[in-house]
Each structure stands twice: as structure tokens, then as C-alpha cells.
Amino acid sequence: MLDVHRLVVLREIGVRGSMTAAARALRYSHSAISQQMRILEKETGAVLLERVGRGVRLTDAAQQLVRHTEEVMSILERAESDLASADVEIRGSLRIAAFSSAARVAVPGTLARLRELHPALRVDFEEHEPEAGLSLLAARRIDLLVVDEYPGATLPVGPAFHSELICRDPIGVFLPTGVHAGTVADLERLAWVMEPTGTGAHSWSLRLCRELGFEPQVRYLSADLLLHLRMVEAEVAAAFLPGLLLGETGSVLERSRLFPDELHRGILAVCREGSQERPAIRAGRQVIAEVLIR
């Protein structure tokens, strides 16, 4: 009988392209990952990995095995959900992760509400950005992940995951306090703070600026949106700021009217496929939505 845990490790290696990256994502040592793969190859009697430069890729046999792994994991998740549903009281554990700005707004209220509604349920929380969170979700280290998704920058949420839109968070463009930009040329002269290069938020923000007809001077990069807000208030940068953050801080800033009014990001709850009806996950998703929407 094949070990499901080793199959999950194999899947992560395929996603990451190297055992080192998979070990980092799964929080294992490189030697532990290598050992798991040697055992799996012995169990299957097949070569599963082949070297490509400094990384590895899955062989055809490994890719077929991973496809079966997705099916097996989904079946196991549904089985666990069915068993948990038979219990009148929601109990056990729920491990939640969320990105920073949603965490500040939603997590304290969510933890308090879940404790009130389901005292037998233990809830743990970790802060993670979406990409890292998806790896932990696939590795079964967390159960429910809150992510943000920007138009045109869809997250790699494949068939192994179930995602559900919680709410749409409006986003505005805000200029340094006291700056009144009436033309696109005025915007081009400003310094901008954006999320790190390579993120969906960064690509989306750049695209909007270019569609408006200018290339922003992106001089500051940070994943901390609260820092973005403080830089606008300190009159050193312009920024794209979400409504959740502004509501949390009570900041009153003037939006730039040169950008469209209907800008937004989606806030999604993601879990493993098959686990979405598990009572603890369903309860966590519902409470998070209530806290974010109110």
C-alpha cells in the first residue's frame, strides 16, 4: 500500500521543481525529502524523478501517480467530512491561515466568534501570503486559507483545491496627502509604493497604470499594506489601498479620480477539494465571511 504522505511530497516536488524548494515549502530537511522519495521509488518500482539542470522534474510514471494522488486525497477529505458531520457538536481542530491585511481585520473577531459558537473546537492561526499558504494547504499543514485575488492575476488554485469567494474588497488609488494630481502626467511624476515584484497585486497595479497611459515610478516595495498607507500619509508615495485596510484604520484619504471607481480584489476562502463540507471548515468559512462583510 502506497503511503499518502509520500505521494503528497512527490506532488510538491513536481509543483516546486526541486527537492530543496519542496523541503522549504513543507518545512522538512532536504535529506528527509530525499529519503521519502527513495522509499517511494522502491515501493513503486519506478523511477519518479529526473534531473533537469539544478532542479528535478517528474517522470511520466510520477505524473500519473500524482494524478491518482489528487483523487485519493479528495476521497479521503470527503470521508473525513462525512465522519465529522455525524457529530452533533463541532469539535476537533481547525488550522487557519490568512494574508496580513485580512488577518488583522478578520482573525481576532473570527477566533472570538468561533470560541463562542463552538467551544469544543480548537482553532490555530498562522499568517501566510497566498503562495506559501497554498503549499501548506496541499501539505495538509493548514485546513482553511484566506487569500486575495486580483483581476487578471488568477491564483494557481487547481483541482486539488476548493475556493469560494467571500467578498469583493474595493480598491482606491490614493496620492500623498496634499497632492492634487489632475492629469496623467502628474501621476507619472510621483513616487509609488507597490507590493513585491512577481505578485498578482504588483502586476495588476502596473497594468492599470499603463492602461491609463503612464509608467509609474515604483520606488518602494513591500507586502505590508499598512506601510503603504503610512507612506501615503507621510506624503512620500502614492499607493493602491484596499477598503478593508482603510476601514480597519479609520483613515480618511482622498481618492484619485483619474482611475476607475469599480476597482476591487476578491477575498477567497480556500480548502482542499473534498473538505469543504467538513463542519469545522464550513463554520470557519462562514464566520470569516461574517466578520469581513459586516
N, C-alpha and C positions, 0 to 999 in steps of 0.2 A: 504494500500500500504506500503510495507516494505521500510525502509529508507536505501538507498545505503551506506551512510556514516557508519551506524551501522554495516552493513554487512562487510564493509572493516575492521572495528575494530575487528569483530569476526574472520575474516581471519588472522589478525595479531596476535591475541591471539593464534590461532592454530599453526602458524609458530613459535612463540616465546616460547610457552609452559607455559606462566604465564601472568597474567594481569599486573604485575609490569614491566616485560620486554616489553610487548606491549605498555604500557604507556610511557616508556622511549623512545622506538623507534618512537612513534607517537608524542612525546613531549606533552603528556597530563598528568594530575594528575591521580593517581590510583583511586581516588573517581569518577572522570569523566568517566573513563573506566567502572567501576563497574555499575554506573548509566545507561550508554548506554546499557550494557548487560541486566540489569533488564528490561529496556523498551523493548528491542528486544525479550526477553523471553515472556513478556506479549503480544507483538504483534503476535508472532508466536504460542503461547500456548504450547510451548515445552521447555523442559529442554535442554539447549545448552552446559553447561559446567559441568564437574565433577572433583572433586579434586583428585589429584594424588601426594602424598607427599606434598611438598611445592608449587607445581605448579598446573596447570589445564590441562585438555585435552578436545577436542571437543567430544560431543556425536555423535552417528550416525546421528541424525537429523541435528546437526550443520555441520557435514562434508558434508552432502547432500546440505545444504544451501550454504556452501562455494563454492561448485562446480557450483551451479547456479550463485553465485556472480561473478565468473570469467567470465561466459558467458555474464552476464548483463553488466559488466564493459567494456568488449571488444566491445559489441554492442554500448554502449554509446560513447566510444572512436572513433569508426568509424563514428558515427553520427556527432560528433564534427568535425572530419577531413573533412567530406563531406561539412558541412556548411562553414568551413574556406576556403575550396578550391574554393568555389563560389565567394570569394572576390578577385578582381584583385590584390590588394595590400596586402602584408603580414603585418598583424598588430596584435595587442593584446599583449600577454606576452609569454615569453619562459624562464623557470627556469632550469638552467643547473647546474649539479654537476659533479665533477671530482676528482680523487685521486691526491695527491700532486705533483708528478713529472710530470704528464701530464698537470696539471693545470698551472704550471709555464711556460711550453713550449707553450701550446695551447690557454689558456684562453685570455691573453691580445690581441693577434692577432685576435682571433675569435670575441671578443667583438667589436674591431675596424672595422673589415670587415663587421659584421652584421649591425652595425650602418650606415656604408657607403651604403650597399646594400638595407637595409630595415629600413629607418629612423622611420617608424611608429611602429616598433616592439620594445617592452621593453624587455630587457634581464637582468635577475638576475643570480647571480652565488653564489654557496656555495662549499666549499671544503669538501669532504667526502671520506672515504675509501669505497671500493666496498660493503661490507656487510651492512654498515649503509645506503649507498646510495640506495640499493635495497629496504630497508624498507621504505625510504622516497618516492621512486618511487611508490611503492604499495599503499602508503597512499595518493597519488596524491599531495604531497608537492613539488615535482620537476617533470619536464617533460622529461628531457633527461639526461642520466647518462653515463659518460665515465669511464670505468673500465679496469683493466688489468687482463689477464687470463694466467696462466702458464700451460704448457703441463702436463697432468695427474692430474691437480688440477682444474677441471671444476667448475665454479661458479654455485650456485643454481638458474639458470635462467630458471624457469618453464614456463608453458603455459600462465601465466599471462603477460609475458614479450616478447618483440621482440628484438633480438640482431643482430647486424651487425658488422662484422669485418672491422675496419678502416684501420689498418696496422699491420705489424709484426715488432716488435722492437727488433733488435739483442741485445743479452746479452753476455758480456765477463766476464771472471774471471780475476781480477786484484790483484796483490800482492803489499805489501808495497814497496814504491819507494826504489830502490836499492837492493831489494831482488830478487835473481835469483834461483827459485826452479826448479831443473832439474829432480827430482824424486817425486813419490807419498809420500815417507817418509818425504821429505822436506815440502810438503803441510801440513802434519799432525802435524808438529811442530809449525805451525803458529797459531796466534790468528785470529779468523774470526768475522766479523760483519754481521748479517743477519736481515731480517725482523722478527717481533714478532712471537713467537711460536703460531701455530694454523692457520697461514695464508698460502695461497697457495704457495706464494713465498718461505716461510721458508721450507715447506715440499718438494718442488721441488729442492731447493738448497741442502738440506740434502741428498735427493735421488741421485743426481748427484755425490756428494762426495763419497757416499757409493758404487755406481756403479763403481767408479774409484778405489775403494779399500782402502779408509781411512775414519776415523771418525773425522770430523773437531772439533777443539776446539772453539765452539761458545761462546765467552766471552762477546759479545756486541750485544744488540738487539735494533732495532729502526725502525720505519716505514719511517723515513726520509732518502731517498736515497742520498740526498746531504750530509748528515752527513756521510754516508758510504764512499762517495768519499773523503771527507776531512780526514777521518781516514786512508784511503789508502795513501793519500798524506803526512800525518803526520807520516807514517811508523809504525803505531800501529796495523793495521789489514789488512787482505785480504777480498775481497768482490766480489759479483756478481753485475756488474753495467750495466744498460741498455744504449743503444745507444742514446736515447732521452736526457738523463741526460748529457752524455759526449758531445753531440752536443751543448746543452744549455750552458754549462760552458766553452767549448773550451779546456777542459783538454786533455792532451796528455799523456797517460799511456801505458805501455807495457802489452799486454795480456799474460796470461799463456797459453802455447801451449799444456799443458797436458790435457786440456778439449777440447771437440769437438768444431768445428768452427761454427756449424749451430744452436747454442743455440738462443732462442728467446722467447718473450712473445707476446701474442696477445693484441692489444688495441681495445676494442669494444665500440660501442655506443648502449645503451640500453634504450628502452622506453616501455610504456605499450602496450600490444597487442591491435591492432586496431588504435593506434595513430600514427603509423609510417609514414602515408601519410599526416598527418596534415602539412600544408605548413611551419609553423614556425619550427616544429621539423625536417622536411626534410631539410630546409635551414640550421639549426644549425648543423645537422649531416654532410652536405656537406662541410660547411666552416671549421669545426673542422678537417675533413679529409684532406682538402687542406693545412691547417696550419701545421698539423703533418707530412704530406708526403713531403712537399717541402724541 
